Amino acid sequence: MAAIDTQAVFAAAPRKTSFVVTLFATVQEWNAKRQTRAALSKLTDRELSDIGITRADIDTIVG
């Protein structure tokens, strides 16, 4: 008589999905920060001053 452990198969599936979702979300967050940092870096000091930040604040704001 053979026994099949179905619990182990179903228990592993959500972790893989969760890992992929977490990885995708992390990459999206990194890319959004990269784009924001690039956009702010392209602004002149005057434009940054108009929105109330300095060039030194960019890394702090973006994270």
Order of alpha helices (4+ residues) and beta strands (2+ residues): alpha-alpha-alpha
